[in-house]
């Protein structure tokens, strides 16, 4: 577990992150972070982003904003923390990326920078989607399978060049989202189109990436 529940990174953890993740960054990417006054883990997230940007050789450009009403309407939440990664904001974390989610979060940052997603054969189809598709991966920090599901969604989002959003939602921090979809096991994968926050459950568990892409294409391409 690279990031503890207190969000504290020691010298050994920072060295590991620098060697395993930050060394693979290619292009500089923005990370936009939204905080709010009633956010319990915003300080933890801010410290985490500050720590990793400090070892990124200026490849990570972190910007903090206070969550305003206009952001709430776009993001579908009324509080932070929310993190948008990449020039399209294609990778999103609704909640703090701690516990088991830490490594997929770092892999997501790396993917957004080096674009080595391994889905070249699907790039053209994903980039030609007529509608934006959002993959919500509902997770908990202690779930060992959740980061694997999140990473598959990240790969698709990066390959789509902004047409697909991968949003990792912490069920403990945002229980209203988990309750809305009737989530009783994680990871649960939700798919929605064109910013609709009333998506439908696609599957429970780690999805097969090819089957997930097939469903995304059926949702996002107009006949």
C-alpha positions, 0 to 999 in steps of 0.5 A, spaced: 500 500 500 503 506 497 499 511 500 496 510 507 490 512 510 493 518 512 496 520 506 503 520 508 509 519 504 516 517 507 522 517 503 522 510 501 515 511 498 517 517 494 523 513 492 519 507 489 514 512 486 519 516 482 523 510 480 516 506 478 512 511 475 515 518 475 521 515 471 516 513 465 512 520 464 513 523 457 509 529 456 507 534 461 500 533 463 495 538 468 492 535 474 486 539 476 484 538 483 477 541 486 477 542 494 471 544 498 470 546 506 466 540 508 472 535 505 475 530 510 480 528 506 482 534 501 488 536 505 491 529 504 490 529 497 493 536 496 499 533 500 499 527 496 499 531 489 504 536 492 509 530 493 508 527 487 509 533 483 515 535 486 518 528 484 516 529 477 521 533 473 516 538 472 511 533 468 505 534 473 502 541 473 498 541 479 492 546 480 487 547 486 481 550 485 475 551 490 469 547 488 464 552 485 456 551 483 458 551 476 463 545 478 458 541 482 453 541 476 459 539 471 462 534 476 455 531 479 458 532 486 457 537 491 464 536 495 471 534 494 476 531 493 475 531 485 481 530 481 482 531 474 488 528 470 490 529 463 489 535 458 482 532 457 480 530 464 480 523 461 481 520 468 478 522 474 478 521 481 471 522 485 474 521 492 481 520 495 486 515 491 488 512 497 489 505 500 489 499 494 487 505 489 494 508 490 497 504 485 492 505 479 492 512 480 499 513 479 499 508 473 493 513 471 498 519 471 503 515 467 498 513 462 496 520 461 503 522 460 506 516 456 499 514 452 502 507 452 495 504 453 496 498 449 489 499 445 492 501 439 487 497 435 481 501 438 484 508 438 480 510 431 473 507 434 474 510 440 476 517 438 470 517 433 465 516 438 459 521 437 457 521 444 461 522 450 461 515 455 463 515 462 465 509 466 464 510 473 468 505 477 465 504 484 471 502 489 473 502 496 480 503 499 481 496 501 478 492 495 484 489 492 480 488 485 478 495 484 484 498 482 485 493 476 478 495 474 480 502 474 486 501 470 482 498 465 477 504 464 483 508 465 486 505 459 480 506 455 479 513 457 486 515 454 486 511 448 479 515 446 483 522 447 477 525 451 471 521 448 471 516 454 472 519 461 474 514 467 471 516 473 473 512 480 468 513 485 470 512 493 463 509 495 465 510 503 466 518 501 461 518 496 455 513 499 450 517 495 453 515 489 453 508 491 446 508 493 444 511 487 446 505 483 444 500 488 452 498 489 453 492 494 459 489 492 465 492 489 468 494 484 461 496 480 462 499 473 457 504 471 456 506 464 453 513 462 453 518 456 453 525 455 454 527 462 448 523 464 449 522 472 444 516 471 447 511 468 446 503 468 450 498 472 454 494 466 458 489 471 460 487 478 467 485 478 473 486 473 471 487 466 474 484 460 476 490 456 474 488 449 467 487 452 467 493 455 469 497 449 464 493 445 459 496 450 462 503 450 462 503 442 454 501 442 453 507 447 457 512 444 456 511 436 449 514 433 446 509 428 
